[in-house]
Amino acid sequence: GAVELGPYRHYMQKEIFEQPRAIADTLEGVQGIVPELFGDGAYEVFKKIDSVLILACGTSYYSGCVAKYWLEAIAKIPTQVEIASEYRYRESVPNPNSLVVTISQSGETADTLAALRHAQGLGLRHTLAICNVATSAMVRECALAYVTRAGVEIGVASTKAFTTQLAALFLLTLALAQAKGRLSDEQEAAHLKAMRHLPAALSAVLALEPQVISWAEDFVRKENALFLGRGLHYPIAMEGALKLKEISYIHAEAYPAGELKHGPLALVTSAMPVVTVAPNDALLEKLKSNMQEVHARAGVLYVLADADTRIESGEGIHVIRMPEHYGQLSPLLHVVPLQLLAYHTAVARGTDVDKPRNLAKSVTVE
Ligand code: G6P
């Protein structure tokens, strides 16, 4: 049936606000971590594989980039993430013990399907789809699958599909860790508890919307923006930059903050807003010195800082205070204000938010 907008102005805004529900639905029925969440025979496959190869496009590619950090840190499984349109046309060295993970909202993206078939053609038989459409070609063609329950996503710029992919990928990380004997019962219980609390944590972040709107008022007149993050949050910076360019048409670029001095610092002036994702993790002190580099060149910082980071607003630095640090699941929270920033900037610029120029929801031709 028709999807109603309700109190929202655009589908994108509605879908951003549906994220607590979408995550709860995606995790519904997950009592404990068992490989069978991914299909019959998953345990045997998870025991056997020795690496992961992730294939995807667009926003789905960025969820794969986050998953790489989780898979290597938690499950200790070497992981490669490839843009589907690159992988399918390059000569690669196939490892038959790799688990091929395709990630897609639609399950019909031409390049991702072609990359999957290419991998199969190279003899990679262990395939798993993370997908929002149960009846899609991708789910049909992969041996294993986890179907996210974001619900129908109408806005061309993906939001709730992304965070539900992250939830599914975190589950996959835990299931692989368990199959490899690298997940204790205590760790499993702690991760499950954190996952179950995600909807409430996301609601708390959505309540920051008024502060994001005031940032958007500054961004309306900008033509460029830089997004910085480190570690797990570098892909979140990339996703924030992608959202901004897709719907507001502002040129945006993401950099891992440590690379700042290898190029983008040359672009920093008082006209350059620098959005910084600042969770209170092990990289915080490094990140603070990167922020100092921007500040010293009169760049204007917009910082999403966890409550306990001691980063304060001041001259040339605007801080939105996020809830307490959410550990490994922090990317699911930090992406939300970036979605809202792109959304409100685009609305203020008067673009067609749900149907940005030249873009399609599902790219089913090459
Ligand atoms: C298009 C959409 C994006 C999406 C990408 C991959 O570019 O506009 O929002 O991330 O395709 O789509 P998929 O359905 O494979 O996730």
Residues whose N, C-alpha, C, O or C-beta is under 5 A from the ligand:
A	BS01	G6P	C57 G58 T59 S60 I103 S104 Q105 S106 G107 T109 V156 A157 S158 A360 K361 V363
